[in-house]
Amino acid sequence: MNDRVPELARPFAELLAMRPPVALGMPLPRLDGPDKVTGRARYAAEHPAGDLLYGVIVDTAAARGRIQRIDTGRAAAVPGVVDILTHENRPRMRSLDMFYKDMTAPVTGSPFKPLHDAEVHYSGQPVALVVATSFEAARHAATLVQVEVATEPHHTDLMAALPEAHDPSALRAGFKPPPEPRGDAEAAYAAAAVQVEAEFHHGAEHHNPMEMHAATVVYGRNRHLTIHDKTQGSQNVRWVVSRVFGLPKSRVTVKNQFVGGAFGAGLRPQHPVLLATMAALKLERSVRVVLTRQQMFFFGHRPETWQRVKLGAQADGQLTALMHDAVGATSRKEDYVEVVVNWSSQLYRCDNVRQGYKLAALDHYSPMDMRAPGAAHGVHAIEVAMDELAHRLHMDPLALRLKNYADHDYNEDLPFSSKELRACYHEGAQRFGWDARPQAPRSMREGRELVGWGMATGTWDALQMFARVHAVLQADGQLVLRSAASDIGTGTLTVMTQIGAASMGMAMEDVRFELGDSNLPVAPIEGGSSHVTTIGSAVQGVCERLQHKLWELARKQPNSPFATCRFHDVGFAQGTMYLRFERDVTVRLTDILAAAGLKELEEKYLMLPAVLKQKKYTRAVHSAVFCEVKVDEELGTVRVTRVVSAIAAGRIMNAQTARSQIIGGVVWGISQALHEETQADQQLGRFMNHDFAQYHVPVNADIHDIDVIFVDENDRIASRLGAKGVGEIGLVGVAAAICNAIHHATGRRILSLPMTPDKVMAPASPSSNA
């Protein structure tokens, strides 16, 4: 090796000029962008398979009852129809609930089992699968299947079910029941100089990502199933499919390299993958099942929620009482739980606190996580109530929040691992121009529109799970990183490649990150803003181990200039290893392998959270959202013309993809505030606006200026990278800021979402003193 070093040595500045180094935080474009915009990327319903059959689901409109008869005669006569599966002729499936529970399911309750028996649990439930040689034949035949249901009384009205709400099971992973009461909240509220009481209602929302749920099950040699599924966790789907059908894991491979959005809809395996697998096993052929857009409304959703907040304060704004209660909708089969009320007493300092959370069982499919579950509703309620308190006190809303700023988590009596919320307030207010805000509502107008400025706080957990990453440095200088991680449109592929490149001092094009395959090293489901802290930390860890091996190999070579140096004396850049104190001494990584006679160098890393250290802290991300609205009172229309979102989410790995995540969250916050709600006909027990013609989401004309600020934060307790996560925090607080801005513009306080034109024109609800 010594003979090779002189010819390898180059001035370090020359190396930098050849290839500018990749660094963490750089705003790099998405690596998968070209594949997606050119159509090369294949999604779950686009993978080819020989002799492919197409399955179309038949749903029932009944909300509750029992199937009496399924007439498939006319459907079976359609040319091309191969089979029609029902609960009467499906292949053998396990019946115990334990086999249907996935890695995110509640511990208690009974997961939905498609085509299990004659029971109907909700409107839209799949009751048959028509399988044909073409999609067109299957869809036509599905319209000819006749289903007779003996209906039973159903209940789908949350507000009517409030008196029957029950305490939820506390066994679901990640769920924290409301903290124990502190002080005497009722007495403190009664004695408070200023009181606010408000009731909130949030309608159900459905995820509706661009890619609809689909599964292509390829029936291969030795009866092996290769399943292309729309999922946020390939190994989670393999776990459920193998258990439900009694298959060894070696017979099932699940792939999800490209996912066209999910937002929580892909956390649990959905019935299309079970139905497609069922048909493939019975017919011993490849089968594809794709939901229609209407059928996307016939499984889990963000639950409808009712909340009551009561705040008491001194005349100077100091909180003396905080009470926050919530009731969320769930199904009769499972207790779906969210952390809704806990955020209030974590955000603000108060000595007298009481919080409660209950569930109301309805005849709907079990709700499921949707971006920022629980916080999207719970933080909205407390932030609107705080704004009303500021209004009653004739106090600036930002000043009130600073007055009650929580320097540590009073729920758990723990310090925060880091909390730069003050910086979010300061930088966001400065960028927005908050100092120019007049105190009184209806103080600003442009033409026929009233102008209002509002703000709110956001928060979310900083989560970390466990994962493995394998790394192989090849003789040609390529670094291959492997993990069963998922990229649901968040930029996982790009950011993990960037972390690997930055860690090893390599160019992006020399690093390949393989993901989206259940056969790859174990990875958690992508959710909860945890993938960067988890998979990213594992990538950095495995790269560090590779560096150690390269350093050891270099030291062992005869007359090596690295023979006496310590590991901390070497650095990695431009695909080389160099001496930090003598940077012109460099050696290519490929030459280290060649000198050692190696074709490749392999390492593995198991990322386990530092639980003993982390449990001593509360780990959270924070934001401050400032927005401007313009309201036409005569039409009740609201335009969100300007948003500034200041984010404290630890160290940012890629400024471009992170900014895109926050922008997406803000857009969804605007949707939650003004557009989005799935409305039910309680007599039918059915969601009625189950298509994009009637389920409103923002379009380009609804979105105006969105400014994103990332404040400096580096949290080495949350992760070895210093990162926290940005997937959820962009949404939290946006709807509240818009609500508060509408109040500032009009003087009207709207307590239910979405704030549609009829609500904007109407006076505030008489049921609330807010």
PAMI-120585 format. One line per 8 residues: their letters; for each residue x, y, z of C-alpha. Coordinates in steps of 0.02 Angstrom, whole numbers, plus 50000, padded with zeros to 5 digits. Example, Ala and Ser with C-alpha at 12.3 -4.5 7.8 and 13.67 -1.06 7.14 Angstrom:
# residues 2
as) 50615 49775 50390 | 50684 49947 50357 .
# end
This chain:
# residues 770
mndrvpel) 50000 50000 50000 | 50145 50117 50038 | 50201 50107 49857 | 50029 50166 49802 | 50010 50312 49921 | 50119 50439 49829 | 50023 50422 49667 | 49858 50432 49760 .
arpfaell) 49903 50587 49858 | 49822 50744 49789 | 49803 50918 49860 | 49640 50918 49961 | 49581 51079 49878 | 49596 50993 49709 | 49486 50851 49769 | 49354 50974 49832 .
amrppval) 49351 51061 49664 | 49322 50895 49577 | 49169 50851 49681 | 49092 50972 49806 | 49058 50876 49967 | 48884 50821 50017 | 48833 50889 50186 | 48687 50862 50301 .
gmplprld) 48560 51001 50283 | 48599 51036 50100 | 48442 51070 49994 | 48462 50925 49873 | 48325 50877 49749 | 48234 50712 49762 | 48321 50566 49680 | 48156 50482 49633 .
gpdkvtgr) 48085 50638 49550 | 48135 50592 49371 | 48061 50417 49388 | 47898 50486 49452 | 47873 50625 49325 | 47922 50513 49177 | 47814 50367 49230 | 47957 50246 49259 .
aryaaehp) 47906 50227 49441 | 47786 50082 49463 | 47655 50090 49598 | 47558 49945 49676 | 47433 49929 49534 | 47560 49948 49394 | 47674 49796 49411 | 47656 49672 49268 .
agdllygv) 47617 49490 49295 | 47582 49349 49174 | 47406 49278 49164 | 47345 49418 49279 | 47169 49419 49348 | 47076 49574 49409 | 46971 49583 49565 | 46834 49711 49598 .
ivdtaaar) 46754 49728 49769 | 46566 49725 49797 | 46513 49833 49945 | 46352 49836 50043 | 46258 49997 50082 | 46185 49930 50245 | 46262 50001 50403 | 46226 49852 50514 .
griqridt) 46145 49683 50494 | 46168 49509 50427 | 46184 49448 50248 | 46037 49338 50201 | 46081 49299 50021 | 46209 49342 49888 | 46147 49312 49711 | 46298 49296 49593 .
graaavpg) 46208 49213 49447 | 46202 49361 49327 | 46377 49415 49373 | 46450 49243 49346 | 46377 49239 49170 | 46478 49391 49114 | 46614 49335 48990 | 46784 49335 49072 .
vvdilthe) 46724 49310 49251 | 46827 49172 49333 | 46759 49169 49509 | 46659 49268 49636 | 46721 49253 49814 | 46604 49276 49963 | 46606 49223 50145 | 46525 49060 50087 .
nrprmrsl) 46660 49001 49965 | 46820 49091 50011 | 46978 48988 50044 | 47023 48943 50221 | 47078 49089 50329 | 47117 49094 50512 | 46975 49158 50619 | 47058 49214 50780 .
dmfykdmt) 47080 49402 50804 | 47264 49381 50850 | 47309 49333 50672 | 47235 49494 50601 | 47323 49611 50721 | 47464 49708 50641 | 47606 49807 50717 | 47497 49962 50740 .
apvtgspf) 47332 49883 50792 | 47255 49912 50963 | 47294 49770 51083 | 47110 49756 51127 | 46967 49735 51005 | 46936 49634 50848 | 47014 49689 50683 | 46904 49686 50528 .
kplhdaev) 46912 49521 50433 | 46855 49535 50251 | 46731 49402 50192 | 46743 49320 50363 | 46558 49288 50395 | 46383 49354 50360 | 46393 49498 50485 | 46385 49677 50419 .
hysgqpva) 46475 49801 50531 | 46473 49962 50430 | 46411 50039 50269 | 46532 50007 50127 | 46592 49841 50196 | 46659 49724 50060 | 46548 49571 50046 | 46610 49494 49883 .
lvvatsfe) 46756 49497 49762 | 46724 49473 49576 | 46878 49403 49487 | 46891 49413 49297 | 47017 49413 49156 | 46994 49600 49130 | 46959 49745 49247 | 46814 49799 49138 .
aarhaatl) 46729 49629 49149 | 46755 49620 49337 | 46686 49794 49367 | 46533 49764 49259 | 46498 49598 49343 | 46517 49677 49515 | 46368 49789 49477 | 46262 49633 49445 .
vqvevate) 46293 49549 49613 | 46137 49560 49721 | 46158 49565 49910 | 46013 49550 50030 | 46044 49609 50208 | 45928 49593 50357 | 45966 49763 50431 | 45976 49803 50615 .
phhtdlma) 45967 49973 50704 | 46128 50070 50683 | 46204 50220 50770 | 46328 50334 50681 | 46295 50503 50766 | 46437 50553 50881 | 46344 50697 50963 | 46199 50583 51009 .
alpeahdp) 46321 50455 51078 | 46414 50574 51195 | 46318 50520 51351 | 46368 50339 51319 | 46554 50373 51295 | 46669 50251 51383 | 46846 50253 51448 | 46966 50182 51317 .
salragfk) 47087 50041 51335 | 47260 50108 51375 | 47351 49961 51297 | 47386 50030 51124 | 47569 50062 51091 | 47610 50246 51091 | 47449 50299 51179 | 47467 50403 51337 .
pppeprgd) 47309 50423 51441 | 47276 50599 51506 | 47391 50642 51651 | 47329 50636 51829 | 47243 50797 51887 | 47350 50932 51967 | 47282 51048 52099 | 47095 51092 52101 .
aeaayaaa) 47049 51148 51926 | 46862 51174 51961 | 46893 51286 52112 | 47029 51383 52023 | 46916 51409 51872 | 46774 51473 51981 | 46890 51598 52064 | 46976 51655 51903 .
avqveaef) 46968 51839 51854 | 46940 51791 51672 | 46856 51633 51611 | 46840 51551 51441 | 46734 51399 51402 | 46716 51330 51227 | 46652 51172 51143 | 46730 51112 50981 .
hhgaehhn) 46676 50992 50846 | 46787 50917 50712 | 46708 50817 50573 | 46778 50655 50504 | 46911 50666 50370 | 46969 50536 50245 | 47150 50520 50186 | 47127 50509 49997 .
pmemhaat) 47309 50508 49938 | 47337 50517 49750 | 47372 50331 49737 | 47220 50230 49786 | 47241 50073 49889 | 47290 49926 49781 | 47381 49760 49786 | 47456 49656 49646 .
vvygrnrh) 47489 49479 49707 | 47606 49386 49589 | 47586 49197 49606 | 47757 49125 49568 | 47859 48968 49573 | 47837 48852 49722 | 47679 48950 49761 | 47782 49100 49816 .
ltihdktq) 47684 49263 49830 | 47765 49427 49780 | 47647 49563 49838 | 47657 49741 49776 | 47554 49837 49903 | 47517 50017 49945 | 47584 50016 50121 | 47691 50113 50243 .
gsqnvrwv) 47774 49953 50302 | 47812 49803 50191 | 47859 49693 50339 | 47698 49737 50428 | 47597 49675 50278 | 47701 49516 50265 | 47672 49486 50451 | 47482 49496 50432 .
vsrvfglp) 47468 49403 50266 | 47575 49257 50325 | 47479 49241 50488 | 47304 49259 50414 | 47334 49128 50281 | 47450 49016 50382 | 47597 49041 50264 | 47781 49037 50311 .
ksrvtvkn) 47863 49207 50292 | 47980 49130 50163 | 47831 49112 50045 | 47785 49296 50053 | 47881 49447 49989 | 47801 49619 50001 | 47867 49766 49900 | 47825 49951 49908 .
qfvggafg) 47967 50045 49826 | 47852 50185 49770 | 47702 50244 49870 | 47590 50381 49803 | 47554 50461 49970 | 47480 50378 50124 | 47472 50499 50273 | 47429 50356 50392 .
aglrpqhp) 47311 50262 50275 | 47446 50133 50244 | 47497 50099 50423 | 47379 49952 50440 | 47362 49822 50301 | 47198 49860 50213 | 47073 49735 50145 | 47128 49747 49960 .
vllatmaa) 47289 49653 49999 | 47197 49518 50096 | 47065 49498 49961 | 47194 49491 49821 | 47295 49362 49917 | 47138 49262 49952 | 47096 49254 49767 | 47275 49214 49714 .
lklersvr) 47285 49069 49835 | 47117 48998 49784 | 47143 49016 49595 | 47333 48991 49596 | 47353 49141 49482 | 47412 49320 49499 | 47276 49441 49553 | 47261 49630 49563 .
vvltrqqm) 47134 49724 49669 | 47118 49913 49658 | 46996 50020 49755 | 46893 50151 49666 | 46900 50329 49730 | 46728 50302 49807 | 46788 50145 49897 | 46930 50246 49974 .
fffghrpe) 46796 50315 50090 | 46743 50142 50151 | 46882 50108 50275 | 46973 50203 50413 | 46974 50392 50432 | 47020 50530 50554 | 46887 50514 50688 | 46751 50640 50720 .
twqrvklg) 46790 50726 50886 | 46701 50833 51016 | 46801 50937 51141 | 46771 51058 51284 | 46906 51177 51347 | 46891 51286 51503 | 47027 51412 51546 | 47042 51524 51697 .
aqadgqlt) 47170 51663 51712 | 47224 51810 51818 | 47205 51985 51749 | 47387 51984 51694 | 47359 51828 51588 | 47434 51697 51704 | 47337 51534 51684 | 47259 51473 51847 .
almhdavg) 47147 51334 51781 | 47151 51221 51628 | 47019 51090 51591 | 47014 50995 51427 | 46896 50851 51387 | 46874 50756 51225 | 46766 50617 51154 | 46824 50532 50995 .
atsrkedy) 46725 50416 50882 | 46778 50235 50869 | 46703 50075 50799 | 46610 49941 50893 | 46749 49819 50850 | 46902 49912 50918 | 46948 50053 51034 | 47044 50170 50920 .
vevvvnws) 47132 50297 51032 | 47228 50459 51004 | 47323 50578 51116 | 47206 50728 51106 | 47202 50825 51270 | 47377 50797 51341 | 47456 50929 51229 | 47369 51072 51321 .
sqlyrcdn) 47456 51050 51488 | 47620 51006 51402 | 47617 51170 51305 | 47570 51287 51447 | 47616 51308 51630 | 47469 51292 51747 | 47453 51228 51926 | 47272 51170 51916 .
vrqgykla) 47238 51048 51776 | 47106 50917 51739 | 47095 50824 51574 | 46984 50682 51512 | 46970 50575 51356 | 46832 50452 51310 | 46771 50355 51159 | 46599 50336 51081 .
aldhyspm) 46570 50172 50987 | 46483 50194 50819 | 46437 50082 50674 | 46583 50138 50566 | 46746 50056 50515 | 46881 50084 50647 | 46962 50255 50630 | 47148 50259 50597 .
dmrapgaa) 47296 50374 50610 | 47295 50524 50495 | 47438 50649 50488 | 47467 50716 50665 | 47333 50605 50744 | 47259 50680 50901 | 47365 50837 50895 | 47275 50901 50739 .
hgvhaiev) 47116 50914 50845 | 47181 50934 51021 | 47305 51074 50986 | 47174 51163 50881 | 47055 51171 51029 | 47180 51237 51156 | 47254 51362 51034 | 47084 51436 50989 .
amdelahr) 47038 51445 51173 | 47202 51534 51211 | 47166 51659 51074 | 46995 51693 51149 | 47074 51715 51319 | 47195 51843 51246 | 47047 51934 51168 | 46956 51940 51335 .
lhmdplal) 47113 52005 51421 | 47145 52135 51284 | 47316 52054 51271 | 47423 52010 51121 | 47400 51823 51084 | 47588 51797 51068 | 47620 51887 51233 | 47493 51774 51319 .
rlknyadh) 47583 51619 51258 | 47751 51685 51315 | 47675 51728 51484 | 47625 51545 51507 | 47774 51467 51421 | 47817 51293 51489 | 48004 51275 51515 | 47980 51091 51555 .
dynedlpf) 47845 50959 51534 | 47729 50977 51683 | 47631 50820 51633 | 47780 50706 51660 | 47884 50825 51769 | 48027 50807 51646 | 48139 50930 51555 | 48129 50941 51366 .
sskelrac) 48274 50865 51272 | 48273 51030 51177 | 48141 51163 51151 | 48170 51312 51037 | 47988 51368 51034 | 48037 51543 51093 | 48147 51558 50940 | 48000 51501 50832 .
yhegaqrf) 47891 51637 50907 | 48025 51769 50883 | 48081 51726 50707 | 47906 51689 50644 | 47832 51850 50714 | 47976 51952 50643 | 47960 51876 50469 | 47770 51897 50471 .
gwdarpqa) 47772 52076 50537 | 47666 52032 50689 | 47714 52192 50780 | 47602 52290 50659 | 47446 52190 50707 | 47307 52300 50780 | 47228 52228 50936 | 47044 52251 50896 .
prsmregr) 46949 52138 50776 | 46883 52214 50614 | 47025 52340 50612 | 47093 52300 50439 | 47008 52299 50270 | 47057 52289 50087 | 46915 52336 49971 | 46765 52227 50013 .
elvgwgma) 46870 52103 50113 | 46907 52108 50298 | 47088 52065 50341 | 47138 51966 50495 | 47300 51906 50571 | 47307 51753 50682 | 47437 51640 50760 | 47448 51474 50850 .
tgtwdalq) 47573 51353 50924 | 47606 51178 50860 | 47685 51026 50941 | 47714 50842 50908 | 47816 50700 50981 | 47995 50668 50928 | 47989 50480 50907 | 48124 50351 50879 .
mfarvhav) 48107 50163 50851 | 48227 50022 50810 | 48296 49969 50641 | 48437 49878 50553 | 48538 49941 50405 | 48662 49837 50306 | 48800 49922 50208 | 48914 49856 50071 .
lqadgqlv) 49059 49957 50002 | 49098 49881 49833 | 49264 49872 49742 | 49203 49998 49613 | 49176 50128 49750 | 48988 50111 49759 | 48908 50109 49932 | 48748 50007 49944 .
lrsaasdi) 48637 50033 50097 | 48490 49917 50129 | 48338 49932 50242 | 48154 49885 50230 | 48112 50069 50255 | 47970 50151 50159 | 47960 50312 50061 | 47779 50372 50060 .
gtgtltvm) 47823 50530 49967 | 47920 50607 50110 | 48093 50598 50031 | 48159 50448 50128 | 48259 50383 49979 | 48345 50550 49952 | 48380 50590 50135 | 48450 50418 50177 .
tqigaasm) 48563 50427 50024 | 48617 50600 50080 | 48655 50541 50257 | 48757 50397 50188 | 48852 50509 50067 | 48886 50642 50199 | 48940 50513 50328 | 49061 50425 50209 .
gmamedvr) 49122 50579 50117 | 49054 50515 49952 | 48957 50588 49807 | 48769 50558 49800 | 48788 50461 49638 | 48906 50339 49724 | 48778 50290 49856 | 48626 50181 49827 .
felgdsnl) 48492 50159 49960 | 48382 50006 49936 | 48213 50008 50022 | 48034 49950 50005 | 48059 49761 50014 | 48010 49650 50159 | 48165 49541 50132 | 48280 49686 50175 .
pvapiegg) 48342 49718 50354 | 48206 49756 50480 | 48131 49930 50483 | 47982 50006 50571 | 47827 50067 50483 | 47851 50242 50415 | 47743 50348 50527 | 47745 50472 50670 .
sshvttig) 47887 50574 50594 | 48010 50441 50652 | 48098 50378 50495 | 48242 50502 50493 | 48279 50483 50678 | 48270 50293 50662 | 48331 50239 50490 | 48442 50392 50471 .
savqgvce) 48529 50356 50636 | 48556 50176 50580 | 48630 50235 50415 | 48751 50349 50505 | 48794 50209 50627 | 48833 50081 50493 | 48938 50207 50398 | 49039 50241 50554 .
rlqhklwe) 49073 50055 50571 | 49129 50047 50390 | 49248 50191 50422 | 49323 50097 50570 | 49353 49945 50461 | 49433 50049 50323 | 49545 50135 50450 | 49597 49967 50522 .
larkqpns) 49634 49897 50348 | 49737 50049 50301 | 49839 50041 50461 | 49885 49859 50430 | 49968 49891 50262 | 50159 49894 50261 | 50234 50067 50289 | 50061 50145 50291 .
pfatcrfh) 50056 50332 50334 | 49900 50288 50437 | 49990 50156 50542 | 50009 50259 50700 | 49857 50374 50687 | 49700 50359 50792 | 49529 50341 50714 | 49488 50520 50761 .
dvgfaqgt) 49640 50577 50661 | 49564 50524 50495 | 49425 50600 50391 | 49329 50545 50238 | 49295 50651 50083 | 49288 50632 49895 | 49288 50443 49910 | 49453 50448 50004 .
mylrferd) 49519 50434 50181 | 49640 50570 50235 | 49740 50627 50384 | 49655 50775 50468 | 49821 50854 50520 | 49901 50824 50349 | 49762 50831 50221 | 49872 50798 50071 .
vtvrltdi) 49895 50620 50135 | 49747 50532 50056 | 49702 50361 49993 | 49553 50306 49891 | 49432 50191 49980 | 49435 50076 49829 | 49624 50061 49844 | 49609 50014 50027 .
laaaglke) 49498 49869 49976 | 49612 49821 49832 | 49766 49822 49941 | 49677 49709 50065 | 49622 49592 49925 | 49437 49625 49957 | 49299 49637 49828 | 49183 49718 49953 .
leekylml) 49172 49772 50133 | 49012 49736 50229 | 48943 49801 50393 | 48780 49792 50491 | 48705 49906 50621 | 48560 49885 50740 | 48490 50053 50794 | 48412 50042 50967 .
pavlkqkk) 48345 50198 51051 | 48444 50254 51203 | 48294 50218 51313 | 48380 50245 51480 | 48437 50417 51426 | 48283 50465 51327 | 48159 50422 51464 | 48233 50562 51571 .
ytravhsa) 48168 50690 51446 | 48014 50738 51347 | 48059 50740 51163 | 47950 50853 51056 | 47950 50962 50902 | 47872 51135 50905 | 47810 51268 50787 | 47736 51442 50781 .
vfcevkvd) 47613 51476 50640 | 47564 51652 50586 | 47435 51680 50451 | 47337 51814 50361 | 47160 51790 50297 | 47047 51897 50191 | 46860 51872 50219 | 46715 51923 50108 .
eelgtvrv) 46574 51935 50235 | 46437 51942 50105 | 46490 51777 50028 | 46570 51699 50182 | 46726 51657 50083 | 46897 51652 50165 | 47064 51667 50076 | 47223 51620 50168 .
trvvsaia) 47340 51742 50084 | 47497 51722 50189 | 47569 51591 50307 | 47734 51594 50402 | 47776 51430 50488 | 47928 51431 50603 | 47985 51255 50647 | 48098 51184 50783 .
agrimnaq) 48125 51004 50731 | 48304 50971 50778 | 48440 50964 50647 | 48371 50971 50470 | 48443 50837 50357 | 48387 50909 50189 | 48320 51086 50185 | 48227 51059 50022 .
tarsqiig) 48133 50900 50064 | 48099 50961 50241 | 48028 51125 50176 | 47918 51026 50056 | 47852 50924 50203 | 47805 51082 50298 | 47722 51160 50146 | 47620 51001 50123 .
gvvwgisq) 47569 51007 50306 | 47517 51189 50292 | 47412 51150 50138 | 47326 51011 50233 | 47300 51129 50380 | 47212 51250 50262 | 47108 51104 50199 | 47063 51053 50377 .
alheetqa) 47016 51231 50420 | 46910 51277 50270 | 46869 51127 50159 | 46883 50951 50221 | 46744 50848 50304 | 46661 50682 50268 | 46477 50704 50305 | 46364 50560 50357 .
dqqlgrfm) 46179 50532 50333 | 46137 50468 50506 | 45976 50384 50447 | 46074 50283 50320 | 46230 50270 50427 | 46333 50308 50274 | 46463 50437 50222 | 46380 50532 50082 .
nhdfaqyh) 46512 50641 49997 | 46623 50495 49949 | 46705 50565 49792 | 46813 50713 49744 | 46664 50805 49670 | 46590 50827 49843 | 46734 50797 49964 | 46822 50965 49955 .
vpvnadih) 47011 50985 49961 | 47112 51139 49916 | 47166 51171 49738 | 47306 51283 49677 | 47194 51437 49680 | 47167 51412 49867 | 47352 51416 49911 | 47453 51576 49915 .
didvifvd) 47616 51626 50002 | 47690 51497 50122 | 47853 51543 50207 | 47948 51410 50306 | 48080 51447 50437 | 48187 51315 50521 | 48259 51381 50684 | 48426 51315 50744 .
endriasr) 48409 51160 50851 | 48519 51007 50874 | 48448 50871 50987 | 48571 50730 51018 | 48453 50651 51143 | 48315 50632 51014 | 48437 50550 50892 | 48622 50531 50860 .
lgakgvge) 48596 50643 50707 | 48521 50784 50810 | 48363 50771 50705 | 48183 50752 50764 | 48062 50741 50617 | 47952 50857 50513 | 47810 50751 50442 | 47673 50798 50566 .
iglvgvaa) 47724 50967 50637 | 47686 51064 50477 | 47500 51027 50498 | 47479 51056 50686 | 47419 51230 50731 | 47379 51288 50554 | 47190 51271 50569 | 47194 51359 50737 .
aicnaihh) 47295 51505 50666 | 47167 51522 50525 | 47022 51516 50648 | 47106 51650 50754 | 47137 51757 50601 | 46954 51744 50549 | 46905 51803 50723 | 47026 51949 50707 .
atgrrils) 46952 51993 50538 | 46768 51975 50581 | 46747 51966 50769 | 46664 51794 50747 | 46731 51643 50839 | 46699 51481 50744 | 46718 51324 50848 | 46686 51185 50723 .
lpmtpdkv) 46789 51129 50575 | 46786 51154 50430 | 46743 51340 50436 | 46633 51340 50282 | 46551 51499 50213 | 46387 51467 50305 | 46481 51465 50472 | 46583 51618 50428 .
mapaspss) 46423 51717 50393 | 46331 51652 50547 | 46352 51718 50725 | 46455 51619 50849 | 46374 51466 50926 | 46262 51511 51075 | 46316 51351 51163 | 46486 51426 51200 .
na) 46536 51582 51293 | 46684 51600 51176 .
# end
